[in-house]
Amino acid sequence: MTQKYWFAAKPPGRGWGWGMPLTWQGSLVYAAFFVLLIAGGILITPFGAHYFVAYTCVLAVILMLIGSRKGEPPGRFPTGER
């Protein structure tokens, strides 16, 4: 069975990591990230900006973990390009 990646790797020269979603699952992950980010801004910021920063960092780490497991392998350069 071939693996279907949820996220495309960024092309060379555009940084390291993942870009646009390739499947509906990837789109759902991005949508959930942004909904949780906005909800956190509304619900957590009144307790202090430092809580929102920590919350945002946790969300970003979760997004990166999902990208590393479900995305194309990043950082692959075609032969002769660097």
Secondary structure, DSSP 8 states (H G I E B T S, - for coil): -----SEEE--TTS-SSEEEESSHHHHHHHHHHHHHHHHHHHHTGGG-HHHHHHHHHHHHHHHHHHHHHHB--S----TT--
